Amino acid sequence: MKSRILLLCCILSLSVTLFGRPMSDKQKAAQCEKIKAATRHAWEGYKKYAWGFDALKPISKQGQNWYGVSFLMTPVDAFDTFTLMGLDKEAREAKELVLSKLTFDVDQEVQLFEVSIRLLGGLLSSYELDGDPGYLTLAKDLGRRLLPAFHSETGMPWRYVNLKTGKTRDSLSNPAEIGTYLLEFGKLTQFTGDSVYFKTAKKAALMVYRNRSDNDLVGTIIDVTTGMWKNRESQIGARIDSYYEYLYKSWKLFGDENCHHAWEVSNKAIKKFLLTKTPNGSFFTRVNMISGKETHPYYGALDAFYAGILALSGDIETASEVQKGNFYMWTHFKIEPEEFDFKKDSVISPEYPLRPENLESCFYLYRMTKEDQYLRMGKRMIGDILKKCRTNAGFAEVKNVKPLQLSDSMESFFLAETLKYAWLLFAPESTLDLNKVVFNTEAHPLKIQLMN
């Protein structure tokens, strides 16, 4: 008996040595405070140097807009982050700016995808969290102005639409920019009682699904006027990622069985043709959608989201192996590159634009497993970001991860997603219940409500 107890003690001691002691509530709280301080720092930089602009340029200390006018992307994106963190002063400042200055009554062409996930998603989430009808009024106005983009021969949207005239442009789109409207437009249907929003978004997303190959894979570029694929490379990263995400989340948020079926079929094909196991963890490669043969063994920061959606959907085993690969990508290059060749360990695209997906997957895996390894992963990643990307006016993107070079940009999603997921990873679960909300792809929480 004594020898057995001694053996157990040795195993426990070795486990603590190798993996560290479980993170205490006090240590988690300290991480939360560090992230809240970083959030304040980023906002103070925006207020001082970019007030009223879409985003901050944290090195040159000036504001920048996406278009000829500002749509206040940073304050819209940041409001629910401030609210969740209990940053009441910052939330109040963002709200006052948005409700007093934001208008969509402008003769301006916008990119449908980015405006929907950042502005429409942000306004809807702000309304659900805050209750001010001003947010809903803005969301309804924006949604109405976006609908003409879907007036194509197939129902799949054009990439650009003019907010005043409804004029559209660019028929060569991709699954992400076609299928990432289900959550936002579904919420508009629930708030307005007008079914046209959800029906329109669902038709577009399922049109992509109907155009899948016999291998149940989709390509990267498709013509929305003909339904013909122009690039048949299949992958889970840029230009496809959130299409898959929204298929699953539409089922979770609204109970839509058609989207759930499309997710199940698609996820099975992804794991069959793309999932690649290596000694460093699992990665998703790129293949031809018709033949299923590998085209490029490339993987990157955007692809890292898939571990999170797998965890959320209940596939913890696969998710944990993919997150092992995600963390290897981060630690091997000291900060993850936008894209690398996971077979050669060589960088393809060297930038890191403050992306959230690796932290997002840590958040979901920790919530689903309660395993401390995901806290340690998150602590390492956010520690690198706050140390290496900080400027005296905010946080800067990385132009090149090796050697480290910064770039003069801080996108609004840094406040909407990266800092939010980092904080939620260490925050008490009571702060946000995943049985009651679903995040859109910009990390705006939306309340679960089944579609009638």
DAHUQUI-V475237 format. One record per residue. RES is the residue in one small letter. PSI is psi in whole degrees, 0 to 359 (none if undefined). Layout:
BEGIN
res:RES psi:PSI
res:RES psi:PSI
END
This chain:
BEGIN
res:m psi:316
res:k psi:321
res:s psi:324
res:r psi:317
res:i psi:319
res:l psi:320
res:l psi:317
res:l psi:321
res:c psi:321
res:c psi:318
res:i psi:316
res:l psi:318
res:s psi:318
res:l psi:320
res:s psi:317
res:v psi:322
res:t psi:316
res:l psi:320
res:f psi:352
res:g psi:157
res:r psi:152
res:p psi:141
res:m psi:128
res:s psi:165
res:d psi:324
res:k psi:319
res:q psi:321
res:k psi:317
res:a psi:323
res:a psi:321
res:q psi:318
res:c psi:317
res:e psi:322
res:k psi:319
res:i psi:322
res:k psi:320
res:a psi:321
res:a psi:322
res:t psi:316
res:r psi:318
res:h psi:316
res:a psi:319
res:w psi:321
res:e psi:322
res:g psi:317
res:y psi:314
res:k psi:319
res:k psi:323
res:y psi:346
res:a psi:20
res:w psi:126
res:g psi:353
res:f psi:171
res:d psi:318
res:a psi:168
res:l psi:140
res:k psi:102
res:p psi:353
res:i psi:311
res:s psi:350
res:k psi:61
res:q psi:168
res:g psi:161
res:q psi:148
res:n psi:152
res:w psi:322
res:y psi:196
res:g psi:342
res:v psi:162
res:s psi:138
res:f psi:16
res:l psi:46
res:m psi:320
res:t psi:309
res:p psi:325
res:v psi:313
res:d psi:327
res:a psi:341
res:f psi:313
res:d psi:333
res:t psi:312
res:f psi:317
res:t psi:314
res:l psi:322
res:m psi:350
res:g psi:22
res:l psi:77
res:d psi:320
res:k psi:314
res:e psi:321
res:a psi:318
res:r psi:319
res:e psi:317
res:a psi:317
res:k psi:313
res:e psi:321
res:l psi:313
res:v psi:310
res:l psi:342
res:s psi:337
res:k psi:335
res:l psi:130
res:t psi:147
res:f psi:6
res:d psi:66
res:v psi:148
res:d psi:79
res:q psi:129
res:e psi:136
res:v psi:159
res:q psi:117
res:l psi:312
res:f psi:305
res:e psi:321
res:v psi:324
res:s psi:310
res:i psi:325
res:r psi:305
res:l psi:306
res:l psi:313
res:g psi:318
res:g psi:319
res:l psi:318
res:l psi:317
res:s psi:318
res:s psi:320
res:y psi:317
res:e psi:326
res:l psi:322
res:d psi:325
res:g psi:357
res:d psi:123
res:p psi:344
res:g psi:325
res:y psi:317
res:l psi:323
res:t psi:315
res:l psi:318
res:a psi:317
res:k psi:318
res:d psi:315
res:l psi:315
res:g psi:317
res:r psi:322
res:r psi:341
res:l psi:338
res:l psi:322
res:p psi:339
res:a psi:335
res:f psi:4
res:h psi:63
res:s psi:173
res:e psi:333
res:t psi:345
res:g psi:352
res:m psi:137
res:p psi:150
res:w psi:157
res:r psi:329
res:y psi:145
res:v psi:141
res:n psi:127
res:l psi:337
res:k psi:314
res:t psi:340
res:g psi:5
res:k psi:138
res:t psi:161
res:r psi:151
res:d psi:95
res:s psi:347
res:l psi:98
res:s psi:197
res:n psi:163
res:p psi:322
res:a psi:316
res:e psi:358
res:i psi:324
res:g psi:11
res:t psi:51
res:y psi:356
res:l psi:316
res:l psi:311
res:e psi:314
res:f psi:329
res:g psi:319
res:k psi:321
res:l psi:320
res:t psi:316
res:q psi:324
res:f psi:331
res:t psi:339
res:g psi:5
res:d psi:113
res:s psi:349
res:v psi:327
res:y psi:305
res:f psi:320
res:k psi:320
res:t psi:313
res:a psi:321
res:k psi:319
res:k psi:318
res:a psi:312
res:a psi:316
res:l psi:341
res:m psi:323
res:v psi:314
res:y psi:319
res:r psi:336
res:n psi:16
res:r psi:164
res:s psi:177
res:d psi:341
res:n psi:5
res:d psi:30
res:l psi:153
res:v psi:159
res:g psi:193
res:t psi:325
res:i psi:133
res:i psi:147
res:d psi:118
res:v psi:348
res:t psi:337
res:t psi:338
res:g psi:13
res:m psi:135
res:w psi:133
res:k psi:340
res:n psi:117
res:r psi:13
res:e psi:130
res:s psi:134
res:q psi:183
res:i psi:6
res:g psi:222
res:a psi:134
res:r psi:358
res:i psi:326
res:d psi:299
res:s psi:347
res:y psi:312
res:y psi:318
res:e psi:316
res:y psi:335
res:l psi:312
res:y psi:315
res:k psi:335
res:s psi:327
res:w psi:318
res:k psi:322
res:l psi:319
res:f psi:349
res:g psi:28
res:d psi:113
res:e psi:328
res:n psi:316
res:c psi:323
res:h psi:317
res:h psi:317
res:a psi:322
res:w psi:312
res:e psi:315
res:v psi:314
res:s psi:315
res:n psi:321
res:k psi:318
res:a psi:320
res:i psi:314
res:k psi:331
res:k psi:315
res:f psi:333
res:l psi:328
res:l psi:126
res:t psi:120
res:k psi:137
res:t psi:168
res:p psi:341
res:n psi:5
res:g psi:183
res:s psi:143
res:f psi:161
res:f psi:122
res:t psi:188
res:r psi:139
res:v psi:165
res:n psi:129
res:m psi:337
res:i psi:309
res:s psi:335
res:g psi:4
res:k psi:145
res:e psi:137
res:t psi:312
res:h psi:134
res:p psi:58
res:y psi:143
res:y psi:153
res:g psi:194
res:a psi:319
res:l psi:323
res:d psi:335
res:a psi:345
res:f psi:335
res:y psi:331
res:a psi:322
res:g psi:316
res:i psi:329
res:l psi:317
res:a psi:316
res:l psi:326
res:s psi:357
res:g psi:357
res:d psi:75
res:i psi:323
res:e psi:309
res:t psi:319
res:a psi:319
res:s psi:324
res:e psi:322
res:v psi:320
res:q psi:330
res:k psi:316
res:g psi:320
res:n psi:315
res:f psi:325
res:y psi:315
res:m psi:320
res:w psi:308
res:t psi:327
res:h psi:324
res:f psi:7
res:k psi:328
res:i psi:141
res:e psi:141
res:p psi:164
res:e psi:327
res:e psi:139
res:f psi:161
res:d psi:108
res:f psi:351
res:k psi:328
res:k psi:352
res:d psi:36
res:s psi:144
res:v psi:133
res:i psi:310
res:s psi:117
res:p psi:357
res:e psi:157
res:y psi:99
res:p psi:42
res:l psi:36
res:r psi:152
res:p psi:348
res:e psi:322
res:n psi:317
res:l psi:323
res:e psi:315
res:s psi:324
res:c psi:316
res:f psi:309
res:y psi:318
res:l psi:323
res:y psi:318
res:r psi:325
res:m psi:334
res:t psi:335
res:k psi:23
res:e psi:129
res:d psi:340
res:q psi:329
res:y psi:331
res:l psi:318
res:r psi:321
res:m psi:312
res:g psi:320
res:k psi:319
res:r psi:315
res:m psi:312
res:i psi:329
res:g psi:317
res:d psi:317
res:i psi:310
res:l psi:332
res:k psi:314
res:k psi:338
res:c psi:357
res:r psi:137
res:t psi:173
res:n psi:2
res:a psi:357
res:g psi:221
res:f psi:139
res:a psi:145
res:e psi:161
res:v psi:124
res:k psi:324
res:n psi:124
res:v psi:342
res:k psi:101
res:p psi:158
res:l psi:121
res:q psi:135
res:l psi:158
res:s psi:149
res:d psi:67
res:s psi:140
res:m psi:94
res:e psi:155
res:s psi:335
res:f psi:345
res:f psi:320
res:l psi:323
res:a psi:321
res:e psi:300
res:t psi:307
res:l psi:327
res:k psi:310
res:y psi:322
res:a psi:316
res:w psi:316
res:l psi:331
res:l psi:322
res:f psi:350
res:a psi:157
res:p psi:142
res:e psi:334
res:s psi:344
res:t psi:323
res:l psi:120
res:d psi:115
res:l psi:353
res:n psi:354
res:k psi:342
res:v psi:158
res:v psi:136
res:f psi:137
res:n psi:180
res:t psi:351
res:e psi:13
res:a psi:28
res:h psi:118
res:p psi:133
res:l psi:137
res:k psi:133
res:i psi:128
res:q psi:118
res:l psi:144
res:m psi:133
res:n psi:none
END
